[in-house]
Each structure stands twice: as structure tokens, then as C-alpha cells.
């Protein structure tokens, strides 16, 4: 997953199932401003639709992810 942070600060990047339950946390740390990338390994999860949410300060962005094997 590639993402951009407009400013440095605490950031959170989580993957959630259709019910909103967090199934994977990719980032929960202080990150500098700029472009970032994290690898996502979902082999242990069933196929389906998931959502990932990036949060930093007042900024939140959610996108859909379709997982197939």
C-alpha cells in the first residue's frame, strides 16, 4: 500500500473487514512527511472485501481493498 503524509506525526494504517473489525495493523508509529509504502500479506485471511484506513492528526482516508487468492 502506497500513501502520502502531508506532514510528520503519529500515523495509523489499519486493515478492517466488512464489519469494521481491525484485522491487520500496518502502521502505528511516528512517520515523517512524504511518500511511504508498506507491504500487505493477507494469506491468512479469507478472500473478500476489506477496507484500509490511514489516519494522521485530523486527516483520515479510507479505501477499499479486494483480496483474492
PDB file with SEQRES, HELIX, SHEET and CRYST1 records, atoms N, CA, C and O in Angstrom:
SEQRES   1 A   69  UNK UNK UNK UNK UNK UNK UNK UNK UNK UNK UNK UNK UNK          
SEQRES   2 A   69  UNK UNK UNK UNK UNK UNK UNK UNK UNK UNK UNK UNK UNK          
SEQRES   3 A   69  UNK UNK UNK UNK UNK UNK UNK UNK UNK UNK UNK UNK UNK          
SEQRES   4 A   69  UNK UNK UNK UNK UNK UNK UNK UNK UNK UNK UNK UNK UNK          
SEQRES   5 A   69  UNK UNK UNK UNK UNK UNK UNK UNK UNK UNK UNK UNK UNK          
SEQRES   6 A   69  UNK UNK UNK UNK                                              
SHEET    1 AA1 2 UNK A   2  UNK A   5  0                                        
SHEET    2 AA1 2 UNK A  34  UNK A  37 -1                                        
SHEET    1 AA2 4 UNK A  22  UNK A  31  0                                        
SHEET    2 AA2 4 UNK A   9  UNK A  16 -1                                        
SHEET    3 AA2 4 UNK A  48  UNK A  56 -1                                        
SHEET    4 AA2 4 UNK A  59  UNK A  67 -1                                        
CRYST1    1.000    1.000    1.000  90.00  90.00  90.00 P 1           1          
ATOM      1  N   UNK A   1       0.858  -1.173   0.000  1.00  0.00           N  
ATOM      2  CA  UNK A   1       0.000   0.000   0.000  1.00  0.00           C  
ATOM      3  C   UNK A   1       0.894   1.222   0.000  1.00  0.00           C  
ATOM      4  O   UNK A   1       1.756   1.367   0.867  1.00  0.00           O  
ATOM      5  N   UNK A   2       0.694   2.097  -0.965  1.00  0.00           N  
ATOM      6  CA  UNK A   2       1.438   3.353  -1.045  1.00  0.00           C  
ATOM      7  C   UNK A   2       0.567   4.472  -0.505  1.00  0.00           C  
ATOM      8  O   UNK A   2      -0.636   4.521  -0.763  1.00  0.00           O  
ATOM      9  N   UNK A   3       1.192   5.379   0.255  1.00  0.00           N  
ATOM     10  CA  UNK A   3       0.435   6.502   0.792  1.00  0.00           C  
ATOM     11  C   UNK A   3       1.350   7.707   0.986  1.00  0.00           C  
ATOM     12  O   UNK A   3       2.571   7.569   1.053  1.00  0.00           O  
ATOM     13  N   UNK A   4       0.750   8.878   1.074  1.00  0.00           N  
ATOM     14  CA  UNK A   4       1.468  10.140   1.238  1.00  0.00           C  
ATOM     15  C   UNK A   4       0.991  10.820   2.512  1.00  0.00           C  
ATOM     16  O   UNK A   4      -0.209  10.908   2.772  1.00  0.00           O  
ATOM     17  N   UNK A   5       1.941  11.297   3.299  1.00  0.00           N  
ATOM     18  CA  UNK A   5       1.626  12.062   4.501  1.00  0.00           C  
ATOM     19  C   UNK A   5       2.058  13.508   4.280  1.00  0.00           C  
ATOM     20  O   UNK A   5       3.231  13.762   4.007  1.00  0.00           O  
ATOM     21  N   UNK A   6       1.141  14.451   4.393  1.00  0.00           N  
ATOM     22  CA  UNK A   6       1.479  15.849   4.145  1.00  0.00           C  
ATOM     23  C   UNK A   6       2.369  16.472   5.223  1.00  0.00           C  
ATOM     24  O   UNK A   6       3.040  17.474   4.977  1.00  0.00           O  
ATOM     25  N   UNK A   7       2.372  15.874   6.414  1.00  0.00           N  
ATOM     26  CA  UNK A   7       3.215  16.393   7.500  1.00  0.00           C  
ATOM     27  C   UNK A   7       3.675  15.249   8.387  1.00  0.00           C  
ATOM     28  O   UNK A   7       3.076  14.173   8.387  1.00  0.00           O  
ATOM     29  N   UNK A   8       4.730  15.480   9.137  1.00  0.00           N  
ATOM     30  CA  UNK A   8       5.246  14.475  10.069  1.00  0.00           C  
ATOM     31  C   UNK A   8       4.315  14.346  11.261  1.00  0.00           C  
ATOM     32  O   UNK A   8       3.660  15.312  11.653  1.00  0.00           O  
ATOM     33  N   UNK A   9       4.256  13.147  11.837  1.00  0.00           N  
ATOM     34  CA  UNK A   9       3.439  12.946  13.026  1.00  0.00           C  
ATOM     35  C   UNK A   9       3.063  11.495  13.212  1.00  0.00           C  
ATOM     36  O   UNK A   9       3.471  10.627  12.441  1.00  0.00           O  
ATOM     37  N   UNK A  10       2.278  11.242  14.247  1.00  0.00           N  
ATOM     38  CA  UNK A  10       1.781   9.898  14.510  1.00  0.00           C  
ATOM     39  C   UNK A  10       0.822   9.504  13.400  1.00  0.00           C  
ATOM     40  O   UNK A  10      -0.057  10.279  13.022  1.00  0.00           O  
ATOM     41  N   UNK A  11       0.994   8.305  12.883  1.00  0.00           N  
ATOM     42  CA  UNK A  11       0.145   7.811  11.803  1.00  0.00           C  
ATOM     43  C   UNK A  11      -0.320   6.404  12.120  1.00  0.00           C  
ATOM     44  O   UNK A  11       0.353   5.646  12.818  1.00  0.00           O  
ATOM     45  N   UNK A  12      -1.487   6.074  11.590  1.00  0.00           N  
ATOM     46  CA  UNK A  12      -2.061   4.752  11.768  1.00  0.00           C  
ATOM     47  C   UNK A  12      -2.595   4.281  10.422  1.00  0.00           C  
ATOM     48  O   UNK A  12      -3.295   5.022   9.731  1.00  0.00           O  
ATOM     49  N   UNK A  13      -2.266   3.053  10.054  1.00  0.00           N  
ATOM     50  CA  UNK A  13      -2.767   2.444   8.828  1.00  0.00           C  
ATOM     51  C   UNK A  13      -3.261   1.054   9.191  1.00  0.00           C  
ATOM     52  O   UNK A  13      -2.472   0.162   9.502  1.00  0.00           O  
ATOM     53  N   UNK A  14      -4.592   0.877   9.147  1.00  0.00           N  
ATOM     54  CA  UNK A  14      -5.200  -0.377   9.579  1.00  0.00           C  
ATOM     55  C   UNK A  14      -6.081  -0.951   8.484  1.00  0.00           C  
ATOM     56  O   UNK A  14      -6.701  -0.221   7.710  1.00  0.00           O  
ATOM     57  N   UNK A  15      -6.123  -2.284   8.436  1.00  0.00           N  
ATOM     58  CA  UNK A  15      -6.996  -3.002   7.505  1.00  0.00           C  
ATOM     59  C   UNK A  15      -8.157  -3.560   8.321  1.00  0.00           C  
ATOM     60  O   UNK A  15      -7.956  -4.169   9.372  1.00  0.00           O  
ATOM     61  N   UNK A  16      -9.386  -3.341   7.819  1.00  0.00           N  
ATOM     62  CA  UNK A  16     -10.577  -3.788   8.526  1.00  0.00           C  
ATOM     63  C   UNK A  16     -11.442  -4.662   7.627  1.00  0.00           C  
ATOM     64  O   UNK A  16     -11.440  -4.511   6.405  1.00  0.00           O  
ATOM     65  N   UNK A  17     -12.181  -5.576   8.246  1.00  0.00           N  
ATOM     66  CA  UNK A  17     -13.105  -6.401   7.486  1.00  0.00           C  
ATOM     67  C   UNK A  17     -14.401  -5.629   7.245  1.00  0.00           C  
ATOM     68  O   UNK A  17     -14.510  -4.462   7.620  1.00  0.00           O  
ATOM     69  N   UNK A  18     -15.366  -6.272   6.629  1.00  0.00           N  
ATOM     70  CA  UNK A  18     -16.635  -5.621   6.285  1.00  0.00           C  
ATOM     71  C   UNK A  18     -17.422  -5.169   7.512  1.00  0.00           C  
ATOM     72  O   UNK A  18     -18.275  -4.287   7.409  1.00  0.00           O  
ATOM     73  N   UNK A  19     -17.145  -5.760   8.662  1.00  0.00           N  
ATOM     74  CA  UNK A  19     -17.851  -5.396   9.887  1.00  0.00           C  
ATOM     75  C   UNK A  19     -17.143  -4.290  10.666  1.00  0.00           C  
ATOM     76  O   UNK A  19     -17.633  -3.849  11.706  1.00  0.00           O  
ATOM     77  N   UNK A  20     -15.990  -3.844  10.163  1.00  0.00           N  
ATOM     78  CA  UNK A  20     -15.250  -2.777  10.827  1.00  0.00           C  
ATOM     79  C   UNK A  20     -14.245  -3.266  11.847  1.00  0.00           C  
ATOM     80  O   UNK A  20     -13.649  -2.461  12.563  1.00  0.00           O  
ATOM     81  N   UNK A  21     -14.045  -4.573  11.928  1.00  0.00           N  
ATOM     82  CA  UNK A  21     -13.077  -5.139  12.875  1.00  0.00           C  
ATOM     83  C   UNK A  21     -11.675  -5.044  12.279  1.00  0.00           C  
ATOM     84  O   UNK A  21     -11.461  -5.440  11.134  1.00  0.00           O  
ATOM     85  N   UNK A  22     -10.725  -4.524  13.042  1.00  0.00           N  
ATOM     86  CA  UNK A  22      -9.337  -4.428  12.584  1.00  0.00           C  
ATOM     87  C   UNK A  22      -8.736  -5.820  12.504  1.00  0.00           C  
ATOM     88  O   UNK A  22      -8.712  -6.557  13.490  1.00  0.00           O  
ATOM     89  N   UNK A  23      -8.245  -6.177  11.306  1.00  0.00           N  
ATOM     90  CA  UNK A  23      -7.656  -7.498  11.108  1.00  0.00           C  
ATOM     91  C   UNK A  23      -6.145  -7.422  10.900  1.00  0.00           C  
ATOM     92  O   UNK A  23      -5.455  -8.440  10.965  1.00  0.00           O  
ATOM     93  N   UNK A  24      -5.634  -6.228  10.653  1.00  0.00           N  
ATOM     94  CA  UNK A  24      -4.202  -6.070  10.367  1.00  0.00           C  
ATOM     95  C   UNK A  24      -3.809  -4.622  10.614  1.00  0.00           C  
ATOM     96  O   UNK A  24      -4.476  -3.717  10.112  1.00  0.00           O  
ATOM     97  N   UNK A  25      -2.761  -4.379  11.361  1.00  0.00           N  
ATOM     98  CA  UNK A  25      -2.250  -3.026  11.572  1.00  0.00           C  
ATOM     99  C   UNK A  25      -0.888  -2.935  10.892  1.00  0.00           C  
ATOM    100  O   UNK A  25       0.059  -3.621  11.275  1.00  0.00           O  
ATOM    101  N   UNK A  26      -0.807  -2.075   9.876  1.00  0.00           N  
ATOM    102  CA  UNK A  26       0.439  -1.901   9.124  1.00  0.00           C  
ATOM    103  C   UNK A  26       1.333  -0.840   9.744  1.00  0.00           C  
ATOM    104  O   UNK A  26       2.555  -0.987   9.768  1.00  0.00           O  
ATOM    105  N   UNK A  27       0.729   0.224  10.243  1.00  0.00           N  
ATOM    106  CA  UNK A  27       1.484   1.339  10.817  1.00  0.00           C  
ATOM    107  C   UNK A  27       0.775   1.813  12.073  1.00  0.00           C  
ATOM    108  O   UNK A  27      -0.449   1.945  12.097  1.00  0.00           O  
ATOM    109  N   UNK A  28       1.543   2.065  13.102  1.00  0.00           N  
ATOM    110  CA  UNK A  28       1.056   2.715  14.314  1.00  0.00           C  
ATOM    111  C   UNK A  28       2.276   3.357  14.963  1.00  0.00           C  
ATOM    112  O   UNK A  28       2.744   2.922  16.015  1.00  0.00           O  
ATOM    113  N   UNK A  29       2.785   4.418  14.299  1.00  0.00           N  
ATOM    114  CA  UNK A  29       4.077   4.970  14.688  1.00  0.00           C  
ATOM    115  C   UNK A  29       4.215   6.399  14.167  1.00  0.00           C  
ATOM    116  O   UNK A  29       3.392   6.865  13.379  1.00  0.00           O  
ATOM    117  N   UNK A  30       5.248   7.074  14.611  1.00  0.00           N  
ATOM    118  CA  UNK A  30       5.584   8.405  14.108  1.00  0.00           C  
ATOM    119  C   UNK A  30       6.261   8.240  12.748  1.00  0.00           C  
ATOM    120  O   UNK A  30       7.214   7.472  12.613  1.00  0.00           O  
ATOM    121  N   UNK A  31       5.764   8.968  11.734  1.00  0.00           N  
ATOM    122  CA  UNK A  31       6.347   8.916  10.403  1.00  0.00           C  
ATOM    123  C   UNK A  31       6.634  10.322   9.901  1.00  0.00           C  
ATOM    124  O   UNK A  31       5.879  11.247  10.203  1.00  0.00           O  
ATOM    125  N   UNK A  32       7.704  10.502   9.144  1.00  0.00           N  
ATOM    126  CA  UNK A  32       7.993  11.807   8.562  1.00  0.00           C  
ATOM    127  C   UNK A  32       7.054  12.088   7.388  1.00  0.00           C  
ATOM    128  O   UNK A  32       6.446  11.170   6.836  1.00  0.00           O  
ATOM    129  N   UNK A  33       6.944  13.339   7.019  1.00  0.00           N  
ATOM    130  CA  UNK A  33       6.134  13.725   5.860  1.00  0.00           C  
ATOM    131  C   UNK A  33       6.731  13.105   4.602  1.00  0.00           C  
ATOM    132  O   UNK A  33       7.936  12.863   4.525  1.00  0.00           O  
ATOM    133  N   UNK A  34       5.866  12.851   3.614  1.00  0.00           N  
ATOM    134  CA  UNK A  34       6.335  12.335   2.339  1.00  0.00           C  
ATOM    135  C   UNK A  34       5.667  11.038   1.938  1.00  0.00           C  
ATOM    136  O   UNK A  34       4.672  10.629   2.536  1.00  0.00           O  
ATOM    137  N   UNK A  35       6.216  10.395   0.925  1.00  0.00           N  
ATOM    138  CA  UNK A  35       5.692   9.143   0.394  1.00  0.00           C  
ATOM    139  C   UNK A  35       6.171   7.958   1.213  1.00  0.00           C  
ATOM    140  O   UNK A  35       7.316   7.912   1.661  1.00  0.00           O  
ATOM    141  N   UNK A  36       5.280   7.009   1.397  1.00  0.00           N  
ATOM    142  CA  UNK A  36       5.580   5.793   2.156  1.00  0.00           C  
ATOM    143  C   UNK A  36       4.963   4.602   1.456  1.00  0.00           C  
ATOM    144  O   UNK A  36       4.053   4.750   0.641  1.00  0.00           O  
ATOM    145  N   UNK A  37       5.466   3.414   1.779  1.00  0.00           N  
ATOM    146  CA  UNK A  37       4.924   2.177   1.226  1.00  0.00           C  
ATOM    147  C   UNK A  37       5.050   1.080   2.262  1.00  0.00           C  
ATOM    148  O   UNK A  37       6.077   0.964   2.931  1.00  0.00           O  
ATOM    149  N   UNK A  38       4.015   0.281   2.394  1.00  0.00           N  
ATOM    150  CA  UNK A  38       4.028  -0.855   3.303  1.00  0.00           C  
ATOM    151  C   UNK A  38       3.512  -2.084   2.556  1.00  0.00           C  
ATOM    152  O   UNK A  38       2.561  -1.995   1.779  1.00  0.00           O  
ATOM    153  N   UNK A  39       4.146  -3.224   2.798  1.00  0.00           N  
ATOM    154  CA  UNK A  39       3.710  -4.475   2.191  1.00  0.00           C  
ATOM    155  C   UNK A  39       2.583  -5.068   3.025  1.00  0.00           C  
ATOM    156  O   UNK A  39       2.585  -4.984   4.253  1.00  0.00           O  
ATOM    157  N   UNK A  40       1.640  -5.658   2.344  1.00  0.00           N  
ATOM    158  CA  UNK A  40       0.477  -6.233   2.995  1.00  0.00           C  
ATOM    159  C   UNK A  40       0.384  -7.710   2.629  1.00  0.00           C  
ATOM    160  O   UNK A  40       0.287  -8.059   1.452  1.00  0.00           O  
ATOM    161  N   UNK A  41       0.413  -8.569   3.632  1.00  0.00           N  
ATOM    162  CA  UNK A  41       0.332 -10.010   3.420  1.00  0.00           C  
ATOM    163  C   UNK A  41      -0.964 -10.525   4.041  1.00  0.00           C  
ATOM    164  O   UNK A  41      -1.101 -10.563   5.264  1.00  0.00           O  
ATOM    165  N   UNK A  42      -1.909 -10.920   3.195  1.00  0.00           N  
ATOM    166  CA  UNK A  42      -3.221 -11.349   3.676  1.00  0.00           C  
ATOM    167  C   UNK A  42      -3.478 -12.840   3.455  1.00  0.00           C  
ATOM    168  O   UNK A  42      -4.634 -13.263   3.415  1.00  0.00           O  
ATOM    169  N   UNK A  43      -2.432 -13.633   3.313  1.00  0.00           N  
ATOM    170  CA  UNK A  43      -2.603 -15.057   3.030  1.00  0.00           C  
ATOM    171  C   UNK A  43      -3.443 -15.772   4.080  1.00  0.00           C  
ATOM    172  O   UNK A  43      -4.142 -16.733   3.760  1.00  0.00           O  
ATOM    173  N   UNK A  44      -3.386 -15.322   5.316  1.00  0.00           N  
ATOM    174  CA  UNK A  44      -4.125 -15.995   6.381  1.00  0.00           C  
ATOM    175  C   UNK A  44      -5.593 -15.569   6.441  1.00  0.00           C  
ATOM    176  O   UNK A  44      -6.376 -16.148   7.194  1.00  0.00           O  
ATOM    177  N   UNK A  45      -5.968 -14.558   5.650  1.00  0.00           N  
ATOM    178  CA  UNK A  45      -7.346 -14.070   5.664  1.00  0.00           C  
ATOM    179  C   UNK A  45      -8.132 -14.643   4.488  1.00  0.00           C  
ATOM    180  O   UNK A  45      -7.563 -14.891   3.426  1.00  0.00           O  
ATOM    181  N   UNK A  46      -9.432 -14.853   4.670  1.00  0.00           N  
ATOM    182  CA  UNK A  46     -10.243 -15.350   3.563  1.00  0.00           C  
ATOM    183  C   UNK A  46     -10.406 -14.287   2.478  1.00  0.00           C  
ATOM    184  O   UNK A  46     -10.253 -13.092   2.731  1.00  0.00           O  
ATOM    185  N   UNK A  47     -10.717 -14.747   1.269  1.00  0.00           N  
ATOM    186  CA  UNK A  47     -10.985 -13.815   0.183  1.00  0.00           C  
ATOM    187  C   UNK A  47     -12.165 -12.924   0.560  1.00  0.00           C  
ATOM    188  O   UNK A  47     -13.049 -13.327   1.316  1.00  0.00           O  
ATOM    189  N   UNK A  48     -12.163 -11.717   0.025  1.00  0.00           N  
ATOM    190  CA  UNK A  48     -13.278 -10.820   0.302  1.00  0.00           C  
ATOM    191  C   UNK A  48     -12.889  -9.366   0.150  1.00  0.00           C  
ATOM    192  O   UNK A  48     -11.809  -9.030  -0.335  1.00  0.00           O  
ATOM    193  N   UNK A  49     -13.797  -8.525   0.575  1.00  0.00           N  
ATOM    194  CA  UNK A  49     -13.587  -7.080   0.510  1.00  0.00           C  
ATOM    195  C   UNK A  49     -13.162  -6.586   1.885  1.00  0.00           C  
ATOM    196  O   UNK A  49     -13.785  -6.901   2.900  1.00  0.00           O  
ATOM    197  N   UNK A  50     -12.098  -5.813   1.893  1.00  0.00           N  
ATOM    198  CA  UNK A  50     -11.577  -5.208   3.108  1.00  0.00           C  
ATOM    199  C   UNK A  50     -11.428  -3.708   2.867  1.00  0.00           C  
ATOM    200  O   UNK A  50     -11.479  -3.239   1.730  1.00  0.00           O  
ATOM    201  N   UNK A  51     -11.245  -2.981   3.938  1.00  0.00           N  
ATOM    202  CA  UNK A  51     -11.014  -1.537   3.845  1.00  0.00           C  
ATOM    203  C   UNK A  51      -9.751  -1.209   4.624  1.00  0.00           C  
ATOM    204  O   UNK A  51      -9.477  -1.814   5.661  1.00  0.00           O  
ATOM    205  N   UNK A  52      -8.981  -0.244   4.116  1.00  0.00           N  
ATOM    206  CA  UNK A  52      -7.844   0.216   4.897  1.00  0.00           C  
ATOM    207  C   UNK A  52      -7.988   1.700   5.140  1.00  0.00           C  
ATOM    208  O   UNK A  52      -8.383   2.455   4.251  1.00  0.00           O  
ATOM    209  N   UNK A  53      -7.664   2.113   6.351  1.00  0.00           N  
ATOM    210  CA  UNK A  53      -7.832   3.490   6.782  1.00  0.00           C  
ATOM    211  C   UNK A  53      -6.499   4.053   7.247  1.00  0.00           C  
ATOM    212  O   UNK A  53      -5.821   3.482   8.100  1.00  0.00           O  
ATOM    213  N   UNK A  54      -6.147   5.189   6.660  1.00  0.00           N  
ATOM    214  CA  UNK A  54      -4.955   5.931   7.044  1.00  0.00           C  
ATOM    215  C   UNK A  54      -5.405   7.124   7.875  1.00  0.00           C  
ATOM    216  O   UNK A  54      -6.255   7.903   7.444  1.00  0.00           O  
ATOM    217  N   UNK A  55      -4.836   7.265   9.061  1.00  0.00           N  
ATOM    218  CA  UNK A  55      -5.188   8.369   9.946  1.00  0.00           C  
ATOM    219  C   UNK A  55      -3.914   9.050  10.426  1.00  0.00           C  
ATOM    220  O   UNK A  55      -2.956   8.403  10.850  1.00  0.00           O  
ATOM    221  N   UNK A  56      -3.935  10.382  10.346  1.00  0.00           N  
ATOM    222  CA  UNK A  56      -2.847  11.187  10.899  1.00  0.00           C  
ATOM    223  C   UNK A  56      -3.435  12.534  11.291  1.00  0.00           C  
ATOM    224  O   UNK A  56      -3.918  13.286  10.445  1.00  0.00           O  
ATOM    225  N   UNK A  57      -3.386  12.826  12.584  1.00  0.00           N  
ATOM    226  CA  UNK A  57      -3.964  14.079  13.062  1.00  0.00           C  
ATOM    227  C   UNK A  57      -5.441  14.166  12.708  1.00  0.00           C  
ATOM    228  O   UNK A  57      -6.215  13.269  13.043  1.00  0.00           O  
ATOM    229  N   UNK A  58      -5.841  15.247  12.027  1.00  0.00           N  
ATOM    230  CA  UNK A  58      -7.232  15.428  11.612  1.00  0.00           C  
ATOM    231  C   UNK A  58      -7.529  14.786  10.262  1.00  0.00           C  
ATOM    232  O   UNK A  58      -8.666  14.846   9.793  1.00  0.00           O  
ATOM    233  N   UNK A  59      -6.532  14.174   9.628  1.00  0.00           N  
ATOM    234  CA  UNK A  59      -6.686  13.583   8.304  1.00  0.00           C  
ATOM    235  C   UNK A  59      -7.024  12.107   8.410  1.00  0.00           C  
ATOM    236  O   UNK A  59      -6.360  11.363   9.131  1.00  0.00           O  
ATOM    237  N   UNK A  60      -8.058  11.682   7.691  1.00  0.00           N  
ATOM    238  CA  UNK A  60      -8.429  10.270   7.614  1.00  0.00           C  
ATOM    239  C   UNK A  60      -8.822   9.951   6.177  1.00  0.00           C  
ATOM    240  O   UNK A  60      -9.576  10.694   5.550  1.00  0.00           O  
ATOM    241  N   UNK A  61      -8.302   8.837   5.660  1.00  0.00           N  
ATOM    242  CA  UNK A  61      -8.633   8.397   4.312  1.00  0.00           C  
ATOM    243  C   UNK A  61      -8.888   6.898   4.356  1.00  0.00           C  
ATOM    244  O   UNK A  61      -8.090   6.139   4.906  1.00  0.00           O  
ATOM    245  N   UNK A  62     -10.007   6.478   3.771  1.00  0.00           N  
ATOM    246  CA  UNK A  62     -10.357   5.064   3.721  1.00  0.00           C  
ATOM    247  C   UNK A  62     -10.524   4.634   2.277  1.00  0.00           C  
ATOM    248  O   UNK A  62     -11.151   5.328   1.476  1.00  0.00           O  
ATOM    249  N   UNK A  63      -9.953   3.479   1.953  1.00  0.00           N  
ATOM    250  CA  UNK A  63     -10.068   2.929   0.602  1.00  0.00           C  
ATOM    251  C   UNK A  63     -10.428   1.458   0.688  1.00  0.00           C  
ATOM    252  O   UNK A  63     -10.185   0.798   1.698  1.00  0.00           O  
ATOM    253  N   UNK A  64     -11.014   0.956  -0.393  1.00  0.00           N  
ATOM    254  CA  UNK A  64     -11.440  -0.443  -0.457  1.00  0.00           C  
ATOM    255  C   UNK A  64     -10.324  -1.306  -1.030  1.00  0.00           C  
ATOM    256  O   UNK A  64      -9.544  -0.868  -1.875  1.00  0.00           O  
ATOM    257  N   UNK A  65     -10.270  -2.530  -0.554  1.00  0.00           N  
ATOM    258  CA  UNK A  65      -9.271  -3.496  -0.989  1.00  0.00           C  
ATOM    259  C   UNK A  65      -9.970  -4.822  -1.260  1.00  0.00           C  
ATOM    260  O   UNK A  65     -10.678  -5.337  -0.394  1.00  0.00           O  
ATOM    261  N   UNK A  66      -9.782  -5.375  -2.442  1.00  0.00           N  
ATOM    262  CA  UNK A  66     -10.372  -6.666  -2.784  1.00  0.00           C  
ATOM    263  C   UNK A  66      -9.275  -7.720  -2.719  1.00  0.00           C  
ATOM    264  O   UNK A  66      -8.281  -7.649  -3.441  1.00  0.00           O  
ATOM    265  N   UNK A  67      -9.473  -8.699  -1.840  1.00  0.00           N  
ATOM    266  CA  UNK A  67      -8.474  -9.741  -1.612  1.00  0.00           C  
ATOM    267  C   UNK A  67      -8.904 -11.019  -2.318  1.00  0.00           C  
ATOM    268  O   UNK A  67      -9.973 -11.560  -2.032  1.00  0.00           O  
ATOM    269  N   UNK A  68      -8.059 -11.513  -3.256  1.00  0.00           N  
ATOM    270  CA  UNK A  68      -8.292 -12.790  -3.926  1.00  0.00           C  
ATOM    271  C   UNK A  68      -7.043 -13.639  -3.803  1.00  0.00           C  
ATOM    272  O   UNK A  68      -5.942 -13.112  -3.640  1.00  0.00           O  
ATOM    273  N   UNK A  69      -7.205 -14.926  -3.878  1.00  0.00           N  
ATOM    274  CA  UNK A  69      -6.051 -15.825  -3.765  1.00  0.00           C  
ATOM    275  C   UNK A  69      -5.684 -16.376  -5.099  1.00  0.00           C  
ATOM    276  O   UNK A  69      -4.736 -17.154  -5.207  1.00  0.00           O  
TER     277      UNK A  69                                                      
END                                                                             
